[in-house]
Amino acid sequence: MKVNYAGCAICDSSWGNVWETVEGERLFFCCDICVVQFRNLVGRIESETGWPTIDQLEIRGDRRGRTCRASRAGTEYRCEFAFNPQGALRSFQGSLVSEAK
């Protein structure tokens, strides 16, 4: 899975040293909460789309709320979301924007 950040896969922070494998990719996270957030986001997108995996995630925003563009095999899904302090999704709204032809 390709992510748009050079730092933590969810918030782009460069501090910390947490490495976790998500969908076969070893990704850097600044802390354990970001791991929980990332796994919850990936699980929700896969649940909403029916995709078995995600090819690419582009995440923007901060702790107040984020947007995401996910893609798989030419299909794109966009969502807006926010997490609670424990890393669970507190709000989520998404939609399929384009499908592969």
C-alpha distances in whole Angstrom, upper triangle without the diagonal:
4,7,10,12,14,15,14,11,13,16,16,19,19,22,21,19,17,14,13,10,8,7,8,6,9,9,12,14,18,19,19,20,16,15,17,16,12,12,15,13,10,13,16,13,13,17,18,16,16,13,12,8,6,5,5,7,11,13,17,20,21,22,25,22,19,17,14,13,10,10,10,12,14,15,14,15,16,18,20,20,21,21,25,25,24,21,21,21,24,24,21,22,20,20,19,20,19,19,19,22
4,7,9,11,13,13,10,12,15,14,17,18,20,20,19,18,15,14,13,11,11,11,9,11,10,12,14,17,19,20,20,17,16,18,17,13,14,17,15,12,16,17,15,15,19,19,18,19,15,15,11,9,6,5,6,8,11,14,18,19,21,24,21,18,16,13,12,10,10,11,13,14,15,14,15,16,17,19,20,21,22,25,26,25,21,22,22,25,24,22,22,20,20,19,19,19,19,19,22
4,6,8,10,10,6,9,11,10,14,15,18,18,17,16,14,14,13,11,12,13,10,11,9,10,12,15,17,18,18,14,14,16,14,11,13,15,13,12,15,17,14,16,19,19,18,20,17,17,13,10,9,6,5,6,8,11,14,16,18,20,18,14,13,11,10,10,11,13,15,16,16,14,15,14,15,17,17,18,19,22,23,22,19,20,19,22,22,19,20,18,19,19,19,20,20,21,24
4,7,9,10,8,9,10,9,13,14,17,18,18,18,16,17,17,15,16,17,14,14,12,12,13,15,18,19,19,15,16,18,16,13,16,18,15,14,18,19,17,18,22,21,20,22,20,20,17,13,12,8,7,5,7,9,12,14,17,19,17,14,13,10,10,11,12,15,17,17,17,15,15,15,16,16,17,18,19,23,23,24,20,22,20,23,22,20,21,19,20,20,19,20,21,22,25
4,5,7,6,8,8,5,9,10,13,15,15,15,14,15,16,15,17,18,14,14,10,10,10,12,15,17,17,13,14,17,15,13,16,18,16,16,19,20,19,20,23,23,23,25,22,23,19,16,15,11,9,8,8,9,12,13,16,18,17,14,14,12,13,14,16,18,21,21,21,19,18,17,18,18,18,18,19,22,22,22,19,21,20,23,22,21,22,21,23,23,22,23,25,25,29
4,7,8,10,10,6,9,8,12,13,13,14,13,15,16,16,18,18,14,13,10,9,10,12,15,18,18,15,15,19,17,15,18,20,19,18,22,23,22,23,26,27,26,28,25,25,21,18,17,14,13,12,12,13,15,16,18,21,20,17,17,16,17,17,19,21,23,24,24,22,22,21,21,21,21,21,21,24,23,24,21,23,23,26,26,25,26,25,26,26,26,27,28,28,32
4,6,8,8,4,5,5,8,10,10,11,11,13,15,16,18,18,15,13,9,7,7,8,11,14,15,12,13,16,15,13,16,19,17,18,21,22,22,23,26,27,27,28,26,25,22,19,19,16,14,13,12,13,14,14,16,19,18,16,17,16,18,18,20,23,25,26,26,24,23,22,21,21,20,19,19,21,20,21,18,21,21,24,24,24,25,25,27,27,27,29,30,30,34
4,6,5,4,5,6,8,9,9,9,9,11,13,13,16,17,14,12,8,5,4,5,8,11,11,8,9,12,11,10,13,15,14,15,18,19,19,21,23,24,25,26,24,23,20,18,18,15,13,13,11,12,13,12,13,17,16,14,16,15,17,17,20,22,25,25,25,23,22,20,19,19,18,17,16,18,17,17,15,17,18,21,21,21,23,23,25,26,26,28,29,30,33
4,6,6,8,10,12,12,12,11,10,10,11,10,13,14,11,10,7,6,6,8,10,12,12,8,8,11,10,7,11,13,11,12,15,16,16,17,20,21,21,22,20,20,16,14,14,12,9,10,9,11,13,12,14,17,15,13,14,12,14,13,16,18,21,22,21,19,18,17,17,17,15,15,15,18,17,17,14,16,16,19,20,19,20,20,22,22,23,24,25,26,30
4,6,8,11,13,13,14,12,13,12,14,12,15,17,14,14,10,9,7,9,10,11,10,6,8,10,8,6,10,11,9,11,14,15,14,17,19,19,20,22,20,20,17,15,16,13,10,9,7,9,10,9,10,13,12,10,11,10,13,13,16,19,22,23,21,19,17,16,14,14,12,12,11,14,14,14,11,13,13,16,16,15,17,17,20,21,22,24,25,26,30
4,6,9,11,12,14,13,14,15,17,16,19,20,17,16,12,11,8,8,10,12,11,7,10,12,10,10,13,14,13,14,17,18,18,20,22,22,23,25,24,24,21,18,19,16,12,11,8,8,8,7,8,12,11,10,12,12,15,16,19,22,25,25,24,21,20,17,16,15,13,12,12,14,14,15,12,15,15,17,17,17,19,19,22,23,24,26,28,29,33
4,6,9,11,13,13,14,15,17,16,19,20,17,15,12,9,8,8,11,14,13,10,12,15,13,12,16,17,15,17,20,21,20,22,25,25,25,27,25,25,22,19,19,16,13,11,9,10,10,10,12,15,14,12,14,14,16,17,20,22,25,25,25,22,21,19,18,17,17,16,16,18,18,18,16,19,19,20,21,20,22,22,24,25,25,27,29,30,33
4,6,8,10,11,13,15,18,18,21,22,19,16,13,10,8,6,9,13,13,10,13,15,14,14,17,19,18,19,22,23,23,25,27,28,28,30,28,28,25,22,22,19,17,15,13,13,12,11,12,16,16,15,17,17,19,20,23,26,29,29,29,26,25,23,21,20,19,17,17,18,17,18,16,19,20,21,22,23,25,25,28,29,29,31,32,33,37
4,7,9,11,12,15,18,19,22,22,18,16,13,9,8,7,10,14,15,12,14,17,17,16,19,21,20,21,24,25,25,27,30,30,31,32,30,29,26,24,23,20,18,17,16,16,16,15,16,19,20,18,20,20,22,23,25,27,30,31,30,28,27,26,25,24,22,21,20,22,20,21,19,22,23,25,26,26,28,28,31,31,31,33,34,35,39
4,7,9,12,15,18,20,23,23,20,17,14,10,9,6,9,12,13,12,14,17,17,17,20,22,21,23,25,27,27,29,31,32,32,34,32,31,28,26,26,23,21,20,18,18,18,16,16,20,21,20,22,22,25,25,28,30,33,34,33,31,30,28,27,25,24,22,20,21,19,19,18,22,23,25,27,27,30,30,33,34,34,36,37,38,42
4,6,9,13,16,18,21,21,18,15,13,9,7,4,6,10,12,11,12,15,16,16,18,20,21,21,24,25,26,27,30,31,32,33,31,30,27,25,25,23,21,21,19,20,20,17,17,21,22,21,23,23,25,25,28,30,33,34,33,31,30,28,27,26,24,22,20,20,18,18,17,21,22,25,26,27,30,30,33,34,35,36,37,38,42
4,6,10,13,16,19,19,16,12,10,7,7,6,7,10,13,12,12,15,16,16,17,20,21,21,23,25,26,27,29,31,31,32,30,28,25,24,24,22,21,21,20,21,22,20,20,24,24,23,25,24,26,25,27,28,31,33,33,31,30,29,28,27,25,23,21,22,20,19,18,21,23,26,28,28,31,31,33,34,35,36,37,37,41
4,7,10,12,16,16,13,10,8,6,5,6,6,7,10,9,8,12,13,13,14,17,18,18,20,22,23,24,26,28,28,29,26,25,22,21,22,21,19,20,19,21,21,19,19,23,23,21,23,22,24,23,25,26,29,31,30,29,27,27,26,25,23,22,19,20,18,17,15,19,21,24,25,26,28,28,31,31,33,34,35,35,39
4,7,10,13,12,10,6,6,5,6,9,9,9,12,11,9,12,14,12,13,16,17,16,18,21,22,22,24,26,27,27,24,22,19,19,19,18,18,19,19,21,22,21,21,24,24,22,23,21,23,21,23,24,26,28,28,27,26,26,25,25,23,22,20,22,20,19,17,20,21,25,26,26,28,28,30,30,31,32,32,33,36
4,6,10,10,8,6,6,7,8,11,10,9,12,11,7,10,12,10,10,14,15,14,15,18,19,19,21,23,24,23,21,19,16,16,17,17,16,18,18,21,22,21,21,24,23,21,22,20,21,20,21,21,24,26,26,25,24,24,23,24,22,21,19,21,20,18,16,18,19,23,24,24,26,26,28,28,29,30,30,30,34
4,7,6,5,4,6,9,10,14,14,13,15,13,10,12,14,11,10,14,15,13,14,17,18,17,19,22,22,21,18,16,13,14,15,15,15,18,18,21,23,23,23,26,24,22,23,20,21,18,19,19,21,24,24,23,23,23,23,24,23,23,21,23,22,20,17,19,20,24,25,24,26,25,27,26,28,28,28,28,31
4,5,5,6,7,10,11,15,15,13,14,12,9,11,12,9,7,11,11,9,10,14,14,13,16,18,18,17,15,13,10,10,12,12,12,15,16,19,21,21,21,24,22,20,20,17,17,15,16,16,18,21,20,20,19,20,20,21,20,20,19,21,21,19,16,17,18,21,22,21,23,21,23,22,24,25,24,25,28
4,6,8,10,13,15,18,18,17,18,16,13,14,15,11,10,13,13,9,10,14,13,11,14,17,16,15,12,10,7,8,10,11,12,16,17,21,23,24,24,26,24,21,21,18,17,14,14,13,16,19,18,18,18,20,20,22,21,22,21,23,24,22,19,19,19,23,23,21,23,21,22,21,23,23,22,22,25
4,7,9,13,15,19,19,18,20,18,14,16,17,14,13,16,16,13,14,18,17,15,18,21,19,18,15,12,10,11,11,13,15,18,19,23,25,26,26,29,27,24,24,20,20,17,17,15,17,20,21,21,21,23,23,25,24,25,24,26,27,24,21,22,23,27,27,25,26,25,25,24,26,26,25,24,27
4,6,10,12,16,17,17,18,16,13,15,16,13,12,16,16,13,15,18,17,16,19,21,20,20,17,15,11,11,11,12,13,16,17,20,23,23,24,27,25,22,22,19,18,16,16,15,18,20,21,20,20,22,22,24,23,24,23,25,25,23,20,22,22,26,26,24,26,24,25,24,25,25,25,24,28
4,7,10,13,14,14,17,14,12,15,16,13,13,17,17,14,17,20,19,19,22,24,23,23,20,18,15,14,14,14,15,17,18,21,23,23,23,27,25,23,23,20,20,18,19,19,21,23,24,23,23,24,24,25,24,24,23,25,24,22,20,22,23,26,27,26,27,26,27,27,28,28,28,28,31
4,7,10,12,12,14,11,9,13,13,10,11,15,15,13,16,18,18,18,21,23,23,23,20,19,15,14,14,13,12,14,14,17,19,19,20,23,22,19,20,17,18,17,18,19,21,23,23,22,21,22,21,22,21,21,20,22,21,20,17,19,20,24,24,23,25,24,26,26,27,27,27,27,31
4,7,9,11,12,10,9,13,13,11,13,16,16,15,18,20,20,21,24,25,25,26,23,22,19,17,17,15,14,15,15,17,18,17,18,22,21,19,20,18,19,19,20,21,24,26,26,24,23,23,22,22,21,20,19,21,20,19,17,19,20,23,24,24,26,25,27,28,28,29,30,30,34
4,6,7,9,6,6,10,10,9,11,14,14,15,17,19,19,21,23,24,25,26,24,23,20,18,19,17,15,15,14,16,16,15,15,19,18,17,18,17,19,19,21,23,26,27,26,24,23,22,21,21,19,18,16,18,16,15,13,16,18,20,22,22,24,24,27,27,28,30,31,31,35
4,7,9,7,8,11,12,12,14,16,16,17,20,21,22,24,26,27,28,29,27,26,23,22,22,20,18,17,15,16,16,14,14,18,18,17,19,19,21,21,24,26,29,30,29,27,26,24,23,22,20,18,16,17,15,15,13,17,19,21,22,23,26,26,29,30,31,32,33,34,38
4,6,6,7,9,10,11,13,15,16,17,19,20,22,23,25,26,28,28,27,26,23,22,23,21,19,19,17,18,17,15,14,18,18,18,20,20,23,23,25,27,30,32,31,28,26,25,23,22,19,17,15,15,13,12,11,15,17,19,21,22,25,26,29,30,31,33,34,36,39
4,5,5,6,9,10,11,12,14,16,17,18,20,21,23,24,26,27,25,24,22,21,23,22,19,20,18,20,19,17,15,19,19,18,21,20,23,22,25,26,30,31,30,28,26,25,23,22,19,17,14,14,12,10,9,13,15,18,20,21,24,25,28,29,31,33,34,35,39
4,5,5,6,9,10,11,12,14,15,16,18,20,21,22,24,25,24,24,22,21,23,21,18,19,16,17,16,14,12,15,15,16,18,18,21,21,24,26,29,30,29,26,24,23,20,19,16,13,10,10,8,7,6,9,12,14,17,18,21,22,26,27,29,31,32,34,38
4,5,5,6,8,10,10,12,14,15,16,18,20,21,22,24,22,22,19,18,20,18,15,15,13,14,14,12,11,14,14,13,15,15,18,18,21,23,26,27,26,23,21,20,18,17,14,12,10,11,10,10,7,10,12,14,16,17,20,20,23,25,26,28,29,31,35
4,5,5,6,9,10,11,12,14,15,16,18,20,21,22,20,19,17,16,18,17,15,16,14,16,17,15,14,17,17,16,17,16,18,18,20,21,25,26,25,23,21,20,19,18,16,14,12,13,13,11,8,11,13,16,18,18,21,21,24,25,27,28,29,30,34
4,6,5,6,9,10,10,12,14,15,16,18,20,21,20,19,17,17,19,18,16,17,15,17,17,16,14,17,16,15,17,16,19,18,21,22,26,27,25,23,21,20,18,17,14,13,10,11,11,8,6,7,10,13,15,15,19,19,22,24,26,28,29,30,34
4,6,5,6,9,10,11,12,14,15,16,18,20,19,19,17,16,18,16,14,15,12,14,14,12,11,13,12,12,13,13,16,15,19,20,24,25,23,21,18,17,14,14,11,9,7,9,10,8,5,6,7,11,12,12,16,16,20,21,23,25,26,28,32
4,5,5,6,8,10,11,12,14,15,17,18,16,16,14,12,14,13,10,12,10,13,14,13,13,15,14,12,13,11,14,13,16,17,21,22,20,18,16,15,14,14,12,11,10,13,13,12,8,10,10,13,14,13,16,16,19,20,21,23,24,25,29
4,5,5,6,9,10,11,12,14,15,16,15,14,12,12,15,14,12,15,14,16,17,17,16,18,17,15,16,14,16,14,16,17,21,22,21,19,17,17,15,16,14,14,12,14,15,13,9,10,10,14,15,14,17,17,19,20,22,24,24,25,29
4,6,5,6,9,10,10,12,14,15,15,15,14,13,16,16,13,15,14,16,17,16,15,17,15,14,14,13,15,14,17,18,22,23,21,19,16,15,13,14,11,11,9,11,13,11,8,7,7,11,12,11,14,14,17,18,21,23,24,25,29
4,5,5,6,9,10,11,12,14,13,14,12,11,14,13,10,12,10,13,14,14,14,15,13,11,11,9,11,10,14,15,19,20,17,15,12,12,10,10,9,10,9,12,14,13,10,9,7,11,11,9,11,11,14,15,18,20,20,22,26
4,6,5,6,8,10,11,12,10,10,9,8,11,11,9,12,12,15,16,17,17,19,16,14,13,11,11,9,11,12,16,18,15,14,12,12,11,13,12,13,13,16,18,16,13,12,11,15,14,12,14,13,14,15,17,19,19,20,24
4,6,5,6,9,10,10,10,10,9,10,13,14,13,15,15,18,19,20,19,20,18,16,16,13,14,12,14,14,18,19,17,16,13,14,13,15,13,14,14,16,18,16,13,11,11,14,14,12,14,13,15,16,19,20,20,21,25
4,5,5,6,9,10,10,12,11,11,15,15,13,15,14,17,18,19,18,19,16,14,14,12,13,11,14,15,18,19,16,15,12,12,10,12,10,12,12,15,18,16,13,11,9,12,11,9,10,10,12,13,16,18,19,21,24
4,5,5,6,8,8,10,9,8,12,12,10,13,13,16,17,19,19,19,16,14,12,10,10,8,10,11,15,15,13,11,8,9,8,11,11,14,14,17,20,19,15,14,11,14,13,10,10,8,10,10,13,15,15,17,21
4,6,5,5,5,6,7,7,11,12,12,15,16,19,21,22,22,23,20,17,16,13,13,10,11,10,13,15,12,12,10,12,12,15,15,17,17,20,22,21,17,16,14,17,16,13,14,12,12,12,15,16,15,17,20
4,6,5,7,9,10,11,15,16,15,18,18,21,22,23,23,23,20,19,17,15,15,13,14,14,16,18,15,14,12,14,13,15,15,17,17,20,22,21,18,15,13,16,15,12,13,11,12,12,16,17,17,19,22
4,6,8,11,12,12,15,16,15,17,17,20,21,22,22,22,19,17,15,14,13,12,13,13,16,17,13,12,9,11,10,13,13,16,17,20,23,22,19,16,14,16,14,11,10,8,8,9,13,14,14,17,20
4,5,9,10,10,13,14,14,16,17,20,22,24,24,24,21,19,16,14,13,10,10,10,12,13,10,10,8,11,11,15,16,19,20,23,26,25,21,19,17,19,17,14,12,10,9,8,11,12,11,13,16
4,6,9,10,13,15,16,19,20,23,25,27,27,27,24,22,20,17,16,13,12,11,13,14,12,12,11,14,15,18,19,21,22,25,27,26,22,20,18,21,20,16,16,13,12,11,14,14,13,14,17
4,5,7,10,12,13,17,18,22,24,26,26,27,24,21,19,16,14,11,10,8,10,12,10,11,11,14,15,18,19,22,22,25,27,26,22,21,19,22,21,17,17,14,13,12,14,14,12,13,16
4,7,10,13,14,18,20,23,26,27,27,29,26,23,21,18,16,13,12,9,11,14,13,14,14,17,18,21,21,23,23,26,28,26,22,21,20,23,23,20,20,17,17,15,18,17,16,16,19
4,7,9,11,15,17,20,23,24,25,27,24,21,19,15,14,10,9,8,10,13,12,13,13,15,16,19,19,22,22,24,26,24,21,20,19,23,22,19,19,17,17,15,17,17,15,16,19
4,6,7,11,13,17,20,22,23,24,21,18,16,12,11,7,6,5,9,11,10,10,10,12,14,17,17,20,20,23,25,24,20,20,18,22,21,18,18,15,15,13,15,15,14,14,18
4,7,10,13,17,20,22,24,26,23,19,17,13,11,8,6,5,7,9,10,10,11,14,16,19,19,22,23,26,27,26,23,22,21,24,23,20,20,17,17,15,16,15,14,14,17
4,7,10,13,17,19,21,23,20,16,14,10,8,6,5,7,10,10,11,9,10,12,14,16,17,19,20,24,25,25,21,21,20,23,22,19,19,16,16,15,15,15,15,15,19
4,6,10,13,15,17,19,16,12,10,7,6,5,7,9,13,13,12,10,10,10,11,13,14,16,17,21,22,22,18,18,17,20,18,16,16,14,15,14,14,15,16,17,21
4,7,10,13,16,17,14,10,8,5,5,6,9,12,15,15,14,11,11,9,11,12,13,15,17,20,22,22,19,19,17,20,18,16,16,14,15,15,14,16,17,19,22
4,7,9,12,13,10,7,6,4,7,9,12,15,18,18,17,13,12,10,10,10,10,12,13,17,18,19,16,17,15,17,15,14,14,13,15,16,16,18,20,22,25
4,7,10,11,9,5,5,6,9,12,15,18,22,21,19,16,14,11,11,10,10,11,14,17,18,20,17,18,16,17,15,14,15,14,17,18,17,20,22,24,27
4,7,8,6,4,6,9,12,15,18,22,25,24,22,19,17,14,12,10,10,10,12,15,16,18,15,17,15,15,14,14,15,15,18,20,20,22,25,27,31
4,5,6,6,9,12,15,17,21,24,28,27,25,22,19,16,14,11,10,9,10,12,13,15,13,15,14,14,14,15,16,17,21,23,23,26,28,30,34
4,5,7,11,13,17,19,23,26,29,29,27,24,21,18,15,12,10,7,7,9,9,12,10,12,12,11,12,14,16,18,21,24,25,27,30,32,36
4,7,11,14,17,20,24,27,30,30,27,24,21,18,14,11,9,7,8,10,11,14,13,14,12,11,11,13,15,17,20,23,24,27,30,32,36
4,7,10,14,16,20,23,27,26,24,20,17,14,11,7,6,5,8,10,12,15,13,13,10,10,9,10,11,13,17,19,20,23,26,29,32
4,7,10,13,17,20,23,23,20,17,14,11,8,6,5,6,9,13,14,16,13,14,11,12,10,10,11,12,15,17,17,20,23,25,29
4,7,10,14,17,20,19,17,13,11,7,6,4,6,9,12,15,18,19,16,16,13,14,11,10,10,9,12,14,14,17,19,22,25
4,6,10,13,17,16,14,10,8,6,5,6,8,11,13,17,19,20,16,16,13,15,13,11,10,9,11,12,12,14,17,19,22
4,7,10,13,12,10,7,6,5,7,9,11,14,17,21,23,23,19,19,16,18,16,13,12,10,10,10,10,11,13,15,19
4,7,10,10,8,6,5,6,8,11,13,16,18,21,23,23,19,19,17,19,17,14,13,10,10,9,10,11,12,14,17
4,7,7,5,4,6,9,12,15,17,20,21,25,27,27,23,22,20,23,21,17,16,13,12,10,10,9,10,10,14
4,6,5,7,9,12,15,18,19,22,24,27,29,28,24,24,22,25,23,19,19,15,14,11,12,11,9,9,13
4,6,9,11,15,18,21,23,26,27,31,33,32,28,27,26,28,27,23,22,18,16,13,13,11,9,7,10
4,7,10,13,17,20,23,26,28,31,34,33,29,28,26,29,26,23,21,17,15,12,11,8,7,5,8
4,7,10,14,17,20,23,25,29,31,31,27,26,23,26,23,19,17,14,11,8,8,5,4,5,9
4,7,10,14,16,20,22,26,28,28,24,23,21,23,20,16,14,11,9,6,6,5,7,9,12
4,7,11,13,17,19,22,25,25,21,20,17,19,16,13,11,7,6,4,6,7,9,12,15
4,7,10,14,17,20,23,23,20,19,15,17,14,11,9,6,6,6,7,10,12,15,18
4,7,10,13,17,20,20,17,15,12,13,10,7,5,4,6,9,10,13,15,18,22
4,7,11,14,17,18,15,14,11,11,8,6,5,6,9,12,13,17,19,22,25
4,7,10,13,14,12,10,7,7,5,4,6,8,12,15,16,20,22,25,28
4,7,10,11,9,9,6,6,5,7,10,12,16,19,20,23,25,28,32
4,7,8,5,5,4,5,7,9,12,15,18,21,23,26,28,30,34
4,5,5,6,6,5,9,12,15,18,22,24,26,29,31,34,37
4,6,8,9,9,13,15,19,21,25,28,29,32,34,36,40
4,6,9,10,13,16,19,21,25,27,30,32,33,36,39
4,7,9,11,13,17,18,22,24,26,29,30,32,36
4,6,9,11,14,16,20,22,25,27,28,31,34
4,6,7,11,13,16,19,21,24,25,28,32
4,7,11,14,17,20,23,26,27,30,34
4,7,10,14,17,19,23,25,28,31
4,7,10,14,16,19,21,24,27
4,7,11,13,16,18,22,25
4,7,9,13,15,18,21
4,6,9,11,15,18
4,6,8,11,14
4,7,10,13
4,7,9
4,6
4
